[in-house]
Amino acid sequence: MLLALHGVSKRFGALQALRDVTCELDGRAVGLLGPNGAGKTTLMRACLGLLTPDAGEVRVLGIDARRDPGAVRMRLGYAAEGPHRIPGLSGLESVAYAGELCGLSRRTALLRAHEILDLVGLDEARQRPVEEYSTGMHQRVKLGMALVHDPELLMLDEPTSGLDPGNRDELLQLLVRLREGDGPAVLLSTHLLHDVERVCDTCIIMDRGQVRYAGSLEQLRARMGDDEHVLRGEGDLAGLASALAQAGHAVAPGERPDALRVRLIPGHGPEAIWRAAQAVGASLWQVQRRGQRLEDAFMAAIDGGGAEHRGEERARS
Amino acid sequence: MKDQVFSVGYRRLPGDRPRRWAPWPIARTALALAWRKRSTKLGVVLCAMSVFGHGIAIAAQVLAERVMGRMGDRDGPGVMRDVLRSVVGNVHATLATFIGMQMIACAFLLAMVAAGLVAEDRRTGAMELYFSRPLRRRDYVVGKLLAAGLVPLVTLVVPFSLLWLAAVGMAPARASQELMGLLLPGLLGAVVAAVVLTTTILGLSALGERGRTVGVIYVVGMLVLTSAGADLPRHGQAWAGYLSPLRNVQTLADAALDAGSTGMLMQLLISRPDTNPSVTLAVLCLLGLAGLGMALLLWRVRTEVAG
């Protein structure tokens, strides 16, 4: 089991950063998804034992992070968000230093640093001071520092933020290679769904300090039910919407005034739409089936949570 | 090309690794980074010049002692011997002065080497980088103390021992016997000075967020305290002497080494700090200052990291 969280809560003054977080996750690559301020970084810091939760239990790789943070960190590699660095050190020295802090001998750390920098694709620039690095080079060095001591779990906080498409693609490619090869399991915290879709097989969706979903990406997509149809046309679209809704289909307004989004009851095909349109006298010029994207599933999870949250707020007031 | 780079692959490290003492890489890296700065090298030169100057003075005093010994053998106690002693001074006073003067040079060097040890870690986010490794707060604090403490150790405590060794080695047999007893009290004074310097710079660094600013505040603060400690007692405020760490260290060193006159030559070359009336109070003030620095350092690390 990579992560097991039971009733984890953390408050910073008036802000409830984590709210009774409970989930258990396993797999080779886990995505930690959520909008900014969802509590992703707080959760990662709690996993590292860098902050103590007000309540609950955090177990990482079977170890209680509160009781033995040293053992957890020995088996974890963490790359924080932001320009964390030691000015004056070169990329090579930074990675070797990180290795030494994790218990490698000086010689082993230096050899390993060369090996890891080859892996992350930092070539001659490794000898230059880190202050001179571009964002892409920084991310590579941070990844190298997280990997140098051969961790069992790699925790990356927004590793692709600020990267150009080329660098981002290379970094994600590397994470996929780590997942598929002998590398450590990956916990990837991001608000970019594409990154999770490309690298991860499992995900946690967080919003306002709460877990909205924890499980595989496939299950998340399946939870959304049947595919959605996007309709465009003219005439009595409002009548068409109510006729479809009366028949039990889920109808939502489209992105344009002349569009509707319809999720049909399982077992029904697009002919149900055509029949309803004929009955109310609406003429449709487009009925397009759209497969469920992770983005939709994510938004549904967040929206569901938002509605819950608004309900709680109303109840409190 | 990219495929070649990525084709290296990930290699697992073999077996369990023994837990190594983490403070040493922290201290070594901090000192290596400091050594890359030109200002640090200038500070080292300043310290070396101070050691060299005091070494010359001690050599002159020991030679004078030999000459006085011969004069004493031939002519008995006389005016010439007293004149010579008042001009060149004695080794006790020079060793005591060395501790005080070297403390100033060392404070300058520490401002360049150690002012950013904690402050820069906070500014650059390196603190999180450290504590996401299997480091305890204790390892971090000891590493930083070691990095800062090695500076006064190498520029103050070790040179004091070398000067003492030179004095004992060159002195005539009778004087040599007397000088032997100076080592432990002298080392006590030097170590207290080193501890005060180390903890105060780290305490200040724990408060600041920029190494350069902390360094300037440290040096200016030391100068202000030193001049307040020197001037206010002349205007009847004797208590103010205890504000000056330099004056307190000089008080302790003089008492420990039983220093007499530094001699006219030394007085011409160096403006030696005055001393405070109470050695006990001076030591208490120094220990209080060191305790404050240490408390600030521990408080900062505790507030930055929970586990």
Interface residues (C-beta under 8 A of the other chain):
Chain A: L48 G49 L50 L51 T52 R66 P69 G70 A71 R73 M74 L76 Y78 A80 G82 P83 H84 R85 I86 P87 G88 L89 E93 Y97 A98 E100 L101 C102 G103 L104 S105 R106 R112 E115 D118 L119 G121 D123 M145 L147 H149 D150 E170 Q173 L174 R177 L178 G181 D182 G183
Chain B: K2 V5 F6 V8 G9 Y10 R11 R12 L13 R17 P18 R19 R20 A22 P25 I26 T29 L33 R36 E120 D121 T124 G125 A126 E128 L129 Y130 F131 S132 R133 P134 L135 R136 V305 A306 G307
